[in-house]
């Protein structure tokens, strides 16, 4: 019998269940205050909280806009998106 655990797919942000023996489990190194240019609010994965612009969510986890983690990927600007 295989054991399954919840997982987040980095590419799509969808929650899935994967067999535990097929996953590499990694701890996300999250900081409450990240350096400017690498903050959650500047990341593609960040979704702002409509009631509080200083907070939001990243892959279903509550985070602060000025926080950061090792999966930071800058939002595309108009010139980069073309």
N, C-alpha and C positions, 0 to 999 in steps of 0.2 A: 504494500500500500504506500503510495507516494503522499508526502506532506506538501500542501500548497500554502503559500503566503501571499499577501497583497503586494503588488509591485506597481511602480509608475514607469511607464514607457517614456523615456526622455524625448523622443521625436514627436510623439503625438500628445503627450500629457494625459493619456487615458489610463485609468486604473485597470489592471488585469490581475489574474491569479496565475502564478507561475510555480512549477515544481521547485521546491527548495534546493534540490540538488543541481538545478540548472541556473541558479542565480549567483551572482557575485554580490554579496551584501556589503554595502559601503555606508559609512556614517557621513552624513552631510555636515560639513564644517560651516555652520551659520554664525555670523557676527551681527550684533545689534547695530553697530555703527561701522560702515564700510567707507573706504576712501571714495571721494568724488570721482565720478566716471565709471564706477563699478558697483553702484548701489542698486538695490532691488527695483526702485522706481525707473531705472534706466535699462532694465532687462526685459527681453522678449517674453519671458515666462511669468512676469508679474502682472497681476490683475488688481487694479486699484479698488479699494472699498468705496462705493459711492457715498456712504455716510461719513467717511473719514479719510481724506486724501493722504494722511500720514501712515496709513495702514493698508494692507491688502492681503492677497493670497498668492502662493506659488505652489503649484502641484497639490492643491488642497490643504496646504499648511498655512496658518496665519503667520504673517511676517510684517515687519515695519518697512516703510518706504526707504529709509536710510540704511537698512541692513544690507547684508551681502552674503554670498556663498561661493563655493568653488565651481558652480555650474553657470556662472554669469555669462550671458550672451547679449551683447548690446542690441538695442532696437535699431532697426534699419531706418536711416534717414531718407528723405525724398530722393537724393542723388544715388544712394546705394540700392534703393528698392527698384530702380529702373533697369 
